[in-house]
Amino acid sequence: MLFKDYIDYVLTTQDPDPLYLLDWFVDKNCPALRNDYAVPEYFDSWADKFMQAIRPKFLAFYIGPSRSASPLHIDIMSTSAWN
């Protein structure tokens, strides 16, 4: 599914259990978007303490319409995601 089609779906779906986009990694799928995004300073991440060359690339978007959700889980390498 194209991203633009998914956005149309998000805006119009009435599905009781709608599709949820997960692990859409910015650096891989849309690197230009990286320049338009910054993590707010009050969200600290242990991964930021690594040198840039070896820092894990965890910047991913999770997008869904109303009624969508991610089940209870532990994030990659026990990081703390914020939504």
N, CA, C and O atoms as CSV, one atom per row, in Angstrom:
chain,resi,resn,atom,element,x,y,z
A,1,MET,N,N,0.848,-1.172,0.000
A,1,MET,CA,C,0.000,0.000,0.000
A,1,MET,C,C,0.897,1.239,0.000
A,1,MET,O,O,1.857,1.314,0.766
A,2,LEU,N,N,0.591,2.176,-0.832
A,2,LEU,CA,C,1.328,3.427,-0.837
A,2,LEU,C,C,0.996,4.235,0.415
A,2,LEU,O,O,-0.113,4.143,0.943
A,3,PHE,N,N,1.953,5.021,0.886
A,3,PHE,CA,C,1.748,5.807,2.092
A,3,PHE,C,C,0.562,6.758,1.940
A,3,PHE,O,O,-0.234,6.914,2.866
A,4,LYS,N,N,0.445,7.393,0.775
A,4,LYS,CA,C,-0.676,8.318,0.571
A,4,LYS,C,C,-2.018,7.581,0.660
A,4,LYS,O,O,-3.004,8.145,1.137
A,5,ASP,N,N,-2.057,6.327,0.205
A,5,ASP,CA,C,-3.288,5.539,0.313
A,5,ASP,C,C,-3.576,5.178,1.773
A,5,ASP,O,O,-4.732,5.134,2.194
A,6,TYR,N,N,-2.516,4.924,2.536
A,6,TYR,CA,C,-2.713,4.625,3.950
A,6,TYR,C,C,-3.263,5.849,4.684
A,6,TYR,O,O,-4.154,5.721,5.523
A,7,ILE,N,N,-2.741,7.020,4.374
A,7,ILE,CA,C,-3.241,8.242,5.009
A,7,ILE,C,C,-4.717,8.444,4.675
A,7,ILE,O,O,-5.498,8.817,5.550
A,8,ASP,N,N,-5.106,8.207,3.439
A,8,ASP,CA,C,-6.531,8.277,3.076
A,8,ASP,C,C,-7.342,7.290,3.914
A,8,ASP,O,O,-8.427,7.616,4.396
A,9,TYR,N,N,-6.808,6.087,4.083
A,9,TYR,CA,C,-7.464,5.062,4.904
A,9,TYR,C,C,-7.630,5.552,6.347
A,9,TYR,O,O,-8.708,5.438,6.930
A,10,VAL,N,N,-6.544,6.100,6.916
A,10,VAL,CA,C,-6.579,6.603,8.295
A,10,VAL,C,C,-7.680,7.646,8.461
A,10,VAL,O,O,-8.388,7.660,9.468
A,11,LEU,N,N,-7.813,8.504,7.481
A,11,LEU,CA,C,-8.770,9.606,7.584
A,11,LEU,C,C,-10.219,9.186,7.362
A,11,LEU,O,O,-11.137,9.923,7.722
A,12,THR,N,N,-10.432,8.017,6.778
A,12,THR,CA,C,-11.802,7.644,6.415
A,12,THR,C,C,-12.296,6.322,6.996
A,12,THR,O,O,-13.498,6.057,6.952
A,13,THR,N,N,-11.425,5.495,7.531
A,13,THR,CA,C,-11.838,4.153,7.945
A,13,THR,C,C,-12.845,4.154,9.091
A,13,THR,O,O,-12.800,4.993,9.991
A,14,GLN,N,N,-13.729,3.212,9.026
A,14,GLN,CA,C,-14.669,2.945,10.121
A,14,GLN,C,C,-14.457,1.520,10.644
A,14,GLN,O,O,-15.267,1.016,11.423
A,15,ASP,N,N,-13.362,0.869,10.213
A,15,ASP,CA,C,-13.069,-0.493,10.656
A,15,ASP,C,C,-13.015,-0.561,12.182
A,15,ASP,O,O,-12.433,0.319,12.816
A,16,PRO,N,N,-13.613,-1.589,12.775
A,16,PRO,CA,C,-13.566,-1.715,14.236
A,16,PRO,C,C,-12.165,-2.054,14.751
A,16,PRO,O,O,-11.839,-1.747,15.898
A,17,ASP,N,N,-11.339,-2.679,13.921
A,17,ASP,CA,C,-9.969,-3.032,14.290
A,17,ASP,C,C,-9.060,-2.582,13.133
A,17,ASP,O,O,-8.612,-3.414,12.344
A,18,PRO,N,N,-8.785,-1.273,13.028
A,18,PRO,CA,C,-8.103,-0.741,11.856
A,18,PRO,C,C,-6.619,-1.097,11.777
A,18,PRO,O,O,-5.988,-1.465,12.768
A,19,LEU,N,N,-6.093,-0.974,10.574
A,19,LEU,CA,C,-4.678,-1.241,10.322
A,19,LEU,C,C,-3.815,-0.197,11.017
A,19,LEU,O,O,-4.174,0.979,11.085
A,20,TYR,N,N,-2.676,-0.640,11.531
A,20,TYR,CA,C,-1.760,0.192,12.297
A,20,TYR,C,C,-0.397,0.101,11.628
A,20,TYR,O,O,0.133,-0.997,11.458
A,21,LEU,N,N,0.172,1.224,11.252
A,21,LEU,CA,C,1.490,1.256,10.609
A,21,LEU,C,C,2.561,1.269,11.693
A,21,LEU,O,O,2.578,2.165,12.538
A,22,LEU,N,N,3.447,0.291,11.676
A,22,LEU,CA,C,4.493,0.258,12.670
A,22,LEU,C,C,5.845,0.016,12.032
A,22,LEU,O,O,5.948,-0.551,10.944
A,23,ASP,N,N,6.877,0.456,12.732
A,23,ASP,CA,C,8.257,0.324,12.266
A,23,ASP,C,C,8.482,0.963,10.901
A,23,ASP,O,O,9.207,0.416,10.070
A,24,TRP,N,N,7.864,2.116,10.668
A,24,TRP,CA,C,8.117,2.871,9.437
A,24,TRP,C,C,9.312,3.755,9.735
A,24,TRP,O,O,9.169,4.861,10.257
A,25,PHE,N,N,10.508,3.248,9.393
A,25,PHE,CA,C,11.752,3.915,9.756
A,25,PHE,C,C,12.033,5.095,8.835
A,25,PHE,O,O,12.117,4.951,7.615
A,26,VAL,N,N,12.172,6.251,9.443
A,26,VAL,CA,C,12.343,7.502,8.709
A,26,VAL,C,C,13.601,7.475,7.857
A,26,VAL,O,O,13.538,7.806,6.673
A,27,ASP,N,N,14.745,7.092,8.420
A,27,ASP,CA,C,16.001,7.127,7.677
A,27,ASP,C,C,15.976,6.240,6.431
A,27,ASP,O,O,16.640,6.545,5.440
A,28,LYS,N,N,15.231,5.168,6.476
A,28,LYS,CA,C,15.145,4.252,5.340
A,28,LYS,C,C,14.056,4.682,4.345
A,28,LYS,O,O,14.277,4.661,3.134
A,29,ASN,N,N,12.899,5.065,4.850
A,29,ASN,CA,C,11.742,5.310,3.987
A,29,ASN,C,C,11.590,6.743,3.505
A,29,ASN,O,O,11.040,6.977,2.429
A,30,CYS,N,N,12.061,7.685,4.267
A,30,CYS,CA,C,11.894,9.094,3.885
A,30,CYS,C,C,12.960,9.936,4.593
A,30,CYS,O,O,12.627,10.709,5.492
A,31,PRO,N,N,14.239,9.801,4.205
A,31,PRO,CA,C,15.311,10.485,4.929
A,31,PRO,C,C,15.159,12.005,4.984
A,31,PRO,O,O,15.625,12.632,5.935
A,32,ALA,N,N,14.523,12.601,3.993
A,32,ALA,CA,C,14.339,14.055,4.009
A,32,ALA,C,C,13.494,14.495,5.200
A,32,ALA,O,O,13.645,15.619,5.679
A,33,LEU,N,N,12.618,13.637,5.678
A,33,LEU,CA,C,11.759,13.957,6.813
A,33,LEU,C,C,12.570,14.109,8.101
A,33,LEU,O,O,12.134,14.790,9.028
A,34,ARG,N,N,13.736,13.485,8.165
A,34,ARG,CA,C,14.582,13.533,9.365
A,34,ARG,C,C,14.913,14.972,9.749
A,34,ARG,O,O,15.022,15.289,10.933
A,35,ASN,N,N,15.072,15.834,8.762
A,35,ASN,CA,C,15.408,17.231,9.030
A,35,ASN,C,C,14.235,18.022,9.593
A,35,ASN,O,O,14.425,19.123,10.111
A,36,ASP,N,N,13.035,17.481,9.500
A,36,ASP,CA,C,11.836,18.160,9.987
A,36,ASP,C,C,11.392,17.665,11.350
A,36,ASP,O,O,10.310,18.023,11.817
A,37,TYR,N,N,12.208,16.852,11.991
A,37,TYR,CA,C,11.798,16.199,13.221
A,37,TYR,C,C,12.909,16.292,14.260
A,37,TYR,O,O,14.081,16.091,13.941
A,38,ALA,N,N,12.547,16.591,15.482
A,38,ALA,CA,C,13.502,16.596,16.594
A,38,ALA,C,C,12.805,16.048,17.834
A,38,ALA,O,O,11.641,16.351,18.092
A,39,VAL,N,N,13.521,15.253,18.580
A,39,VAL,CA,C,12.978,14.719,19.836
A,39,VAL,C,C,12.996,15.845,20.861
A,39,VAL,O,O,14.034,16.479,21.053
A,40,PRO,N,N,11.879,16.108,21.518
A,40,PRO,CA,C,11.864,17.159,22.550
A,40,PRO,C,C,12.910,16.873,23.631
A,40,PRO,O,O,13.156,15.717,23.975
A,41,GLU,N,N,13.514,17.922,24.156
A,41,GLU,CA,C,14.626,17.787,25.096
A,41,GLU,C,C,14.282,17.017,26.364
A,41,GLU,O,O,15.176,16.448,26.989
A,42,TYR,N,N,13.018,16.983,26.759
A,42,TYR,CA,C,12.663,16.283,27.996
A,42,TYR,C,C,12.521,14.780,27.817
A,42,TYR,O,O,12.194,14.080,28.775
A,43,PHE,N,N,12.758,14.264,26.614
A,43,PHE,CA,C,12.772,12.818,26.387
A,43,PHE,C,C,14.222,12.372,26.239
A,43,PHE,O,O,14.827,12.552,25.182
A,44,ASP,N,N,14.763,11.804,27.274
A,44,ASP,CA,C,16.150,11.355,27.292
A,44,ASP,C,C,16.216,9.926,26.759
A,44,ASP,O,O,15.320,9.123,27.018
A,45,SER,N,N,17.261,9.611,26.025
A,45,SER,CA,C,17.440,8.259,25.510
A,45,SER,C,C,18.879,7.814,25.740
A,45,SER,O,O,19.814,8.557,25.442
A,46,TRP,N,N,19.061,6.613,26.267
A,46,TRP,CA,C,20.406,6.092,26.454
A,46,TRP,C,C,21.130,5.976,25.113
A,46,TRP,O,O,22.356,6.080,25.075
A,47,ALA,N,N,20.409,5.764,24.020
A,47,ALA,CA,C,21.023,5.604,22.701
A,47,ALA,C,C,21.727,6.883,22.251
A,47,ALA,O,O,22.672,6.818,21.465
A,48,ASP,N,N,21.284,8.033,22.730
A,48,ASP,CA,C,21.913,9.299,22.354
A,48,ASP,C,C,23.312,9.450,22.926
A,48,ASP,O,O,24.059,10.331,22.498
A,49,LYS,N,N,23.675,8.623,23.868
A,49,LYS,CA,C,24.997,8.707,24.487
A,49,LYS,C,C,26.079,8.042,23.644
A,49,LYS,O,O,27.268,8.223,23.907
A,50,PHE,N,N,25.676,7.271,22.627
A,50,PHE,CA,C,26.638,6.653,21.721
A,50,PHE,C,C,27.134,7.664,20.698
A,50,PHE,O,O,26.433,8.620,20.367
A,51,MET,N,N,28.354,7.447,20.196
A,51,MET,CA,C,28.841,8.273,19.090
A,51,MET,C,C,27.907,8.080,17.895
A,51,MET,O,O,27.331,7.006,17.721
A,52,GLN,N,N,27.762,9.105,17.086
A,52,GLN,CA,C,26.844,9.064,15.939
A,52,GLN,C,C,27.105,7.847,15.043
A,52,GLN,O,O,26.158,7.244,14.539
A,53,ALA,N,N,28.355,7.486,14.842
A,53,ALA,CA,C,28.709,6.390,13.932
A,53,ALA,C,C,28.156,5.040,14.375
A,53,ALA,O,O,27.901,4.173,13.539
A,54,ILE,N,N,27.967,4.851,15.683
A,54,ILE,CA,C,27.480,3.555,16.175
A,54,ILE,C,C,26.119,3.654,16.853
A,54,ILE,O,O,25.629,2.667,17.403
A,55,ARG,N,N,25.506,4.830,16.819
A,55,ARG,CA,C,24.201,5.028,17.470
A,55,ARG,C,C,23.124,4.235,16.745
A,55,ARG,O,O,23.018,4.316,15.521
A,56,PRO,N,N,22.326,3.475,17.476
A,56,PRO,CA,C,21.222,2.749,16.833
A,56,PRO,C,C,20.254,3.728,16.175
A,56,PRO,O,O,20.009,4.816,16.696
A,57,LYS,N,N,19.713,3.337,15.040
A,57,LYS,CA,C,18.771,4.180,14.321
A,57,LYS,C,C,17.352,3.707,14.645
A,57,LYS,O,O,16.803,2.830,13.978
A,58,PHE,N,N,16.782,4.307,15.676
A,58,PHE,CA,C,15.466,3.895,16.147
A,58,PHE,C,C,14.360,4.860,15.778
A,58,PHE,O,O,13.230,4.688,16.235
A,59,LEU,N,N,14.641,5.869,14.969
A,59,LEU,CA,C,13.606,6.843,14.655
A,59,LEU,C,C,12.587,6.219,13.707
A,59,LEU,O,O,12.832,6.074,12.509
A,60,ALA,N,N,11.467,5.863,14.260
A,60,ALA,CA,C,10.408,5.234,13.470
A,60,ALA,C,C,9.073,5.856,13.846
A,60,ALA,O,O,8.868,6.306,14.973
A,61,PHE,N,N,8.185,5.867,12.886
A,61,PHE,CA,C,6.837,6.358,13.135
A,61,PHE,C,C,5.890,5.177,13.290
A,61,PHE,O,O,6.022,4.145,12.631
A,62,TYR,N,N,4.946,5.367,14.175
A,62,TYR,CA,C,3.872,4.414,14.394
A,62,TYR,C,C,2.597,5.230,14.224
A,62,TYR,O,O,2.331,6.149,14.999
A,63,ILE,N,N,1.830,4.897,13.228
A,63,ILE,CA,C,0.681,5.719,12.855
A,63,ILE,C,C,-0.559,4.853,12.779
A,63,ILE,O,O,-0.518,3.737,12.260
A,64,GLY,N,N,-1.657,5.367,13.295
A,64,GLY,CA,C,-2.906,4.640,13.178
A,64,GLY,C,C,-4.091,5.542,13.413
A,64,GLY,O,O,-3.973,6.592,14.046
A,65,PRO,N,N,-5.227,5.132,12.904
A,65,PRO,CA,C,-6.452,5.899,13.117
A,65,PRO,C,C,-7.024,5.630,14.511
A,65,PRO,O,O,-6.486,4.824,15.271
A,66,SER,N,N,-8.104,6.308,14.827
A,66,SER,CA,C,-8.816,6.022,16.066
A,66,SER,C,C,-9.112,4.522,16.138
A,66,SER,O,O,-9.345,3.873,15.118
A,67,ARG,N,N,-9.099,3.997,17.330
A,67,ARG,CA,C,-9.358,2.586,17.624
A,67,ARG,C,C,-8.168,1.682,17.299
A,67,ARG,O,O,-8.259,0.472,17.511
A,68,SER,N,N,-7.069,2.218,16.799
A,68,SER,CA,C,-5.897,1.370,16.565
A,68,SER,C,C,-5.002,1.436,17.794
A,68,SER,O,O,-5.059,2.392,18.567
A,69,ALA,N,N,-4.180,0.417,17.963
A,69,ALA,CA,C,-3.314,0.374,19.139
A,69,ALA,C,C,-2.192,-0.618,18.921
A,69,ALA,O,O,-2.248,-1.472,18.036
A,70,SER,N,N,-1.202,-0.486,19.730
A,70,SER,CA,C,-0.108,-1.443,19.776
A,70,SER,C,C,-0.289,-2.240,21.065
A,70,SER,O,O,-0.529,-1.647,22.116
A,71,PRO,N,N,-0.181,-3.560,21.013
A,71,PRO,CA,C,-0.344,-4.324,22.252
A,71,PRO,C,C,0.800,-4.035,23.232
A,71,PRO,O,O,1.863,-3.561,22.831
A,72,LEU,N,N,0.577,-4.318,24.497
A,72,LEU,CA,C,1.604,-4.139,25.512
A,72,LEU,C,C,2.854,-4.913,25.093
A,72,LEU,O,O,2.768,-6.079,24.707
A,73,HIS,N,N,4.014,-4.257,25.171
A,73,HIS,CA,C,5.246,-4.874,24.694
A,73,HIS,C,C,6.454,-4.169,25.301
A,73,HIS,O,O,6.317,-3.152,25.980
A,74,ILE,N,N,7.636,-4.722,25.046
A,74,ILE,CA,C,8.907,-4.090,25.410
A,74,ILE,C,C,9.541,-3.634,24.104
A,74,ILE,O,O,9.627,-4.399,23.144
A,75,ASP,N,N,9.981,-2.395,24.076
A,75,ASP,CA,C,10.557,-1.854,22.850
A,75,ASP,C,C,11.945,-2.424,22.575
A,75,ASP,O,O,12.563,-3.051,23.436
A,76,ILE,N,N,12.410,-2.190,21.366
A,76,ILE,CA,C,13.725,-2.652,20.906
A,76,ILE,C,C,14.798,-2.339,21.939
A,76,ILE,O,O,14.898,-1.205,22.407
A,77,MET,N,N,15.586,-3.322,22.291
A,77,MET,CA,C,16.704,-3.176,23.224
A,77,MET,C,C,16.288,-2.462,24.510
A,77,MET,O,O,17.083,-1.732,25.101
A,78,SER,N,N,15.047,-2.671,24.940
A,78,SER,CA,C,14.493,-2.094,26.162
A,78,SER,C,C,14.499,-0.568,26.179
A,78,SER,O,O,14.567,0.044,27.245
A,79,THR,N,N,14.429,0.037,25.013
A,79,THR,CA,C,14.315,1.489,24.955
A,79,THR,C,C,12.898,1.878,25.328
A,79,THR,O,O,12.002,1.036,25.372
A,80,SER,N,N,12.707,3.137,25.592
A,80,SER,CA,C,11.378,3.628,25.922
A,80,SER,C,C,10.880,4.528,24.806
A,80,SER,O,O,11.395,5.628,24.606
A,81,ALA,N,N,9.903,4.069,24.102
A,81,ALA,CA,C,9.316,4.889,23.049
A,81,ALA,C,C,8.291,5.817,23.676
A,81,ALA,O,O,7.781,5.540,24.761
A,82,TRP,N,N,7.995,6.889,23.019
A,82,TRP,CA,C,6.934,7.791,23.463
A,82,TRP,C,C,6.029,8.056,22.280
A,82,TRP,O,O,6.480,8.163,21.139
A,83,ASN,N,N,4.780,8.158,22.564
A,83,ASN,CA,C,3.777,8.333,21.518
A,83,ASN,C,C,2.996,9.606,21.763
A,83,ASN,O,O,2.098,9.938,20.989
